[in-house]
Amino acid sequence: MGRVSTWGRAAVLTVGLGIAALCGAAVASADPSPDTGIDRQTVSVSVSRPLSGVERGSDDSGPSAPTQGVSRVKPGGSVAGVDAGAQEQSAEAAAPRHVKTAAARTSSNPGEAVVDALLGAAQAFLPEPKIPAGSRVTLGRSTLEIPCGCEGTRVDATWYFPNQDTEPDGLIYLQHGFFRDNRAMSALAVDLSERTNSVVVTPTLSSNFLTPSGCWINGEPMQQAVAALFEGDRRALTASAFAAGYATTLPRRYVLSGHSAGGGLAVAVAVANGDDENLAGVVMFDGVTTTAERMSAALSVLPPRVQVLQIAAPPSPWNADGATTAALIAARPNEFVGVLLVNGTHIDAEGASSDALARLFVGVPTPANVEAVPAIAGQWISTLLAGGRVVGAPAHPVPGATAVPLQYGPPGPSRQPSRSFVPQG
């Protein structure tokens, strides 16, 4: 596929956004990471869709019956292991009430409303989640109450349940990137749920940086609020999962993960929850923090037992020229911190859940790299959930893909970081 000129891309984007706006669409495009070091105002918007309940596979995959390891009931049932308060809260989580969305909310800030409109238009091209034929994973949809802002923030959440013969091994929190929503993570979520025998939750967080509450994906209030979800009895997570069709207790051990800005959020949440023994680790998919300095600061206080791993693409404007990866390498020079996918793109992790606009502006991922991302991450996450420490990754995780360690060897002249991330002048 030949390169498209900058003006050509701009023209296509303008036309696409115009069509999407006229159609009243509401969902995400390329993840133009805001992680450039610019300090922005904070936000509180979430793009929601009227989806709740359980889907047991796509039309072409047939029904996916739960197995003995997991029991499910429709919201409103009574389940052992889920307290009455969480069950009552689950009825609210399942209700198709939409708050703080571009369509339902009015704003006194014209700039905020403009960003909301752009978000809705840009996100319109993402495909709906779909369970592949033959998969045992069950998809459930509900809302999730996040304690951000004076009244809290209700967001859409899609859950993926593994339906294997044993109880789930863990919980994976998987966050989409800037200007995206949770649909962009669907294909990866299904794959990780199946590979790791884990429950996966993918919330939609706002990318609107103009709302004053700070409840957006890069806002510290939102990061602290997501961290609070894992405290105590985890009532909000339990209620959301129950409303999505999960009728037993969620696993206590969890991994924080995310793509692009979602990876940055995962690191921030890990810092807040660093003393939580149930936190197994962090896995980023070309993760980006707002500045390299923030990544360095986060890693300086994160306990060494909490491993932070990155599946990186080569430096590009979409990942802030690899600044976050370089900061990770510098902060933890004597341990394995991840791999670089040769010929990778910033949207490798989105795979089949990405869209045409992202591919136009960011690039088209190779099928091998798309397949390599969950292959590598699945091994890492299974190791972390089992209490182990990740020390490497296969050089060729799948045929046609090459993964290069970001750093290796003991301190000294023999140890060289991946050349792609050596700071330049």
VEXKOLVEX-565147 format. One record per residue (C-alpha): x, y, z. Coordinates in steps of 0.25 Angstrom, whole numbers. Example, Ala and Ser with C-alpha at 12.3 -4.5 7.8 and 13.67 -1.06 7.14 Angstrom:
VEXKOLVEX-565147
49	-18	31
55	-4	29
//
This chain:
VEXKOLVEX-565147
0	0	0
6	13	-4
8	25	5
-4	35	5
0	50	4
-2	58	17
-12	67	9
-19	54	4
-20	48	18
-26	62	23
-36	62	12
-41	48	15
-41	51	30
-50	63	28
-59	56	19
-60	44	28
-63	53	40
-73	61	33
-81	48	29
-80	43	43
-85	55	49
-97	56	40
-100	42	43
-100	45	58
-89	34	60
-82	33	74
-70	24	75
-53	25	72
-42	27	61
-27	28	61
-20	29	75
-13	42	73
-7	41	87
-7	54	94
5	50	101
14	61	97
17	67	110
6	78	109
-1	80	122
-16	80	118
-28	83	126
-36	71	131
-49	64	127
-61	56	130
-68	50	118
-71	35	114
-77	31	101
-88	21	104
-96	11	96
-110	5	101
-104	-9	103
-106	-18	114
-107	-32	117
-100	-44	111
-96	-48	97
-92	-63	96
-84	-62	83
-86	-56	70
-97	-60	60
-87	-69	52
-81	-75	65
-94	-80	71
-97	-80	86
-86	-82	96
-91	-90	108
-84	-87	121
-76	-99	127
-75	-103	141
-64	-93	145
-73	-81	143
-88	-79	146
-97	-68	140
-111	-63	143
-118	-51	137
-117	-38	145
-127	-38	156
-124	-53	160
-118	-57	174
-104	-63	174
-96	-68	185
-83	-61	187
-88	-47	182
-94	-39	193
-107	-33	193
-102	-19	192
-94	-22	179
-107	-29	174
-115	-17	176
-104	-8	170
-104	-18	158
-118	-14	154
-113	0	153
-101	-4	145
-110	-11	135
-120	0	133
-118	7	119
-117	21	126
-106	29	119
-99	40	127
-88	49	123
-88	46	108
-87	55	97
-102	52	93
-108	53	106
-100	64	113
-100	79	111
-88	88	114
-86	102	116
-72	101	110
-73	102	95
-59	96	94
-63	83	102
-76	81	93
-67	82	80
-57	72	86
-69	63	89
-74	64	75
-61	61	69
-60	49	78
-73	44	74
-70	46	59
-56	40	60
-60	27	68
-72	24	58
-63	15	49
-60	5	60
-66	-9	58
-75	-15	68
-70	-26	77
-71	-40	72
-68	-53	77
-60	-62	67
-66	-75	63
-62	-87	72
-58	-78	83
-63	-81	97
-62	-67	102
-75	-60	106
-77	-45	104
-85	-37	114
-89	-22	114
-93	-13	125
-88	0	131
-78	3	142
-79	13	153
-65	20	155
-63	29	167
-58	41	159
-65	54	160
-75	59	171
-86	50	166
-77	39	160
-75	35	146
-83	24	139
-77	18	127
-79	6	117
-72	-7	121
-71	-19	112
-67	-32	120
-61	-45	114
-63	-58	122
-54	-70	118
-64	-81	120
-53	-91	123
-54	-104	131
-47	-97	143
-50	-85	151
-43	-72	144
-29	-70	148
-29	-55	149
-36	-42	145
-30	-33	134
-33	-19	133
-31	-15	118
-32	0	115
-33	6	101
-25	18	96
-27	33	94
-39	36	85
-43	22	85
-54	14	92
-54	0	97
-58	-6	84
-44	-4	79
-40	-14	90
-50	-25	87
-42	-35	78
-30	-34	88
-39	-36	100
-45	-49	94
-32	-54	91
-26	-51	105
-38	-57	112
-36	-70	105
-21	-71	106
-20	-67	120
-34	-73	126
-36	-59	131
-48	-50	132
-45	-37	124
-52	-24	126
-51	-12	116
-57	1	120
-59	13	111
-53	25	117
-54	39	112
-43	46	104
-49	60	105
-38	68	112
-47	80	114
-56	76	124
-52	82	138
-54	70	147
-41	62	142
-49	50	139
-43	47	126
-33	36	122
-20	44	125
-26	52	137
-21	49	150
-35	48	157
-39	37	147
-26	29	149
-28	30	164
-43	26	163
-39	14	154
-29	10	165
-41	11	175
-49	0	168
-39	-10	173
-40	-7	187
-48	-14	198
-60	-22	193
-59	-17	179
-74	-14	179
-74	-6	166
-66	-16	158
-75	-28	164
-88	-21	161
-84	-18	147
-79	-32	144
-92	-37	150
-100	-28	141
-92	-33	130
-96	-48	133
-85	-52	142
-91	-59	154
-80	-63	163
-68	-56	171
-58	-48	162
-44	-53	163
-35	-45	173
-22	-46	166
-22	-36	154
-13	-30	143
-14	-15	139
-12	-13	124
-15	-3	113
-12	2	99
-5	15	97
-11	25	107
-18	13	113
-4	7	116
-1	20	123
-13	19	131
-10	5	135
4	10	141
-3	21	149
-13	12	155
-1	2	158
6	13	166
-7	16	174
-9	1	177
6	-3	178
4	-9	192
-7	-18	187
-2	-32	188
-13	-36	178
-7	-27	167
1	-37	158
7	-27	149
5	-17	137
5	-20	122
5	-8	112
2	-9	97
11	2	92
7	9	105
9	24	106
9	34	118
7	49	116
22	51	118
34	42	119
37	49	132
23	44	138
27	30	134
41	32	141
34	37	153
24	26	154
34	15	153
43	22	163
32	19	174
26	7	168
31	-5	176
41	-14	169
32	-26	171
22	-20	161
27	-23	147
24	-13	136
25	-19	122
23	-13	109
20	-18	95
26	-6	87
25	-2	73
37	6	66
37	21	71
26	30	63
18	42	66
7	32	71
15	27	83
22	41	86
35	36	78
36	24	88
39	34	100
31	25	110
38	12	105
52	19	107
48	24	121
44	10	124
57	4	119
65	15	127
57	13	140
59	-2	140
72	-5	133
75	-18	140
63	-26	137
54	-30	125
44	-19	122
38	-24	108
40	-25	94
40	-17	81
32	-23	69
40	-21	57
32	-14	46
21	-12	57
11	-1	57
4	7	68
-9	-1	66
-4	-15	65
-11	-18	78
-25	-13	72
-24	-24	61
-37	-27	55
-44	-17	64
-37	-5	58
-43	3	47
-40	9	33
-36	23	39
-26	18	48
-20	9	38
-20	21	28
-12	30	38
-4	21	46
-1	10	36
-6	-4	33
-1	-15	43
4	-28	38
-4	-40	41
8	-47	48
10	-35	57
-5	-34	60
-5	-49	64
8	-47	72
3	-37	81
-7	-47	89
3	-58	87
13	-51	95
4	-44	105
-4	-56	108
9	-63	112
13	-51	121
0	-50	127
-1	-64	131
13	-64	137
9	-51	145
-4	-57	150
3	-70	155
12	-61	163
24	-63	154
34	-53	148
35	-50	133
49	-52	128
47	-51	113
39	-54	100
41	-63	88
49	-56	77
39	-61	67
25	-63	75
18	-66	62
23	-69	48
27	-56	41
28	-47	54
41	-43	61
41	-38	75
54	-31	80
57	-30	95
57	-15	99
69	-18	107
77	-29	112
90	-34	119
97	-28	132
101	-14	134
113	-10	126
117	-8	111
112	-21	107
97	-17	110
91	-8	100
76	-4	99
69	-6	86
75	4	76
61	9	73
60	15	87
74	21	89
71	36	92
76	45	80
84	58	83
//
